[in-house]
Amino acid sequence: MKVYKFGGASVKDAAGVRNLRDIVLGESDLFIIVSAMGKTTNALEGVFQAMQQGDESLALERIDASYAYHRTIIDDLMGADITIEQVDKLFEQLRNTVRNTIYRSSDAELWYDTIVAFGELVSTTIISNYLNGHGVSNHWVDMRRAFITEQRHKDANVNLEATAVRLKREIEGSNATVFVGQGFIGGAPDGTTTTLGREGSDYSAAIVANVLDAESMSVWKDVDGILNADPKIFPDARKIERLSYTDTIEMAYSGAQIIHPKTIKPLEAKRIPLYVRPFGNKHASGSAITGDVERAYEPIMIQKSQVLLNLHSRDLSFVLEEKFAKVFTTLDSHRIRINLVHNSAVNLYIAVDASWHIDDAVSELAAEGFDVEKIEDVEMVTIRYYTDELYHRYAFDERIIIKQTTPHSLRFVRTK
């Protein structure tokens, strides 16, 4: 079994879906994971936001716009006279969710997951139907039933043991040799829909690869492979041919968008190689991530937008361990991801991802005896395996607020 993952940019239009078909044509023992098409997740977030605001008409208008976008792709692929009944049913389910839900802010993550999951359900339904009609017989898998996650919304982890039972049952119960399933989504023990974190389709594919003991996993992207930096920010970025699991995790943790941070662990556990391959050229080698590479031989540079929290303990007791525990527990309870920590005796700087709940966390920490300054419009820069030239070019920037240096990495937070 091999696992292929295709992101939303790859299947944003009919041409992309046709190219996916060309890539998988002739394959067997293949599990295909697909994201929502194009910017559909963003569009469905707009539906959710309208629902939050109590604006049903706006939410339905945005659903209709998303339907029209997908209808255009179906028309191009199959003809304007073709109706995919299940796609129409999915959009009607989405409309009914908006019409019939009494929204409460305490259930925000639940309804967010419920709504945005329709993007993957629709994309895989279209693609599965198209492939079945064009030489690639396949079985569509509802990953809300195959993936069992923890009872947590918007950033759930997969219960690997429970998922293995469900997913293998799905595979063994079908005569197909090609399977199409959604990335990004799963199901909680109570039956509600969960999502695995933004861009979580890589993680979905890695779980499938682990459970099915895949020989490899390939992520098809609109790049030649893994670059050592974002070329939009660092013009002299170069492709990395081979990368270790460890360096890949470090890149993902620091904010590189090439691979979701949760992806590597399920692959490393079974030594499954991961290939990042160009969607536009299925014969190109791309980049390989394996367990037999010692370290990267190119400096790796990553830039990520952050919010910086500066905490000061009013009673000068910050050195006590329970104070640290309270801070980290509070941030975790609000699902705020910590990316960098820097402390003195009574001050603690924490760089975190932007979140709906930062202000709630700040209020809670203030009630616990901290003065908290929230600094927005900052970015964290990580340079792994920096050279002397890179160190002197970046380490003395006047905009730097905090800086950390190890023998292998330079990390700093600076104003934008």
Secondary structure by P-SEA (a helix, b strand, c coil): cbbbbbcccccccaaaaaaaaaaacccccbbbbbccccaaaaaaaaaaaaaaaccaaaaaaaaaaaaaaaaaaaaacccccccaaaaaaaaaaaaaaaacccccccaaaaaaaaacaaaaaaaaaaaaaaaaaccbbbbbbcccccccccccccbbbbaaaaaaaaaaaaaaaccccbbbbbcccccccccbbbbccccaaaaaaaaaaaaacccbbbbbcccccccccccccccbbbbbccccaaaaaaaaaaccccccccccccccccbbbbbbccccccccccbbbcccccccccbbbbbbbbbbbbbbbcccccccaaaaaaaaaaaaaaccccccccccccbbbbbbcccccaaaaaaaaaaaccbbbbbccbbbbbbccccaaaaaaccccccccbbbbccccccccccc
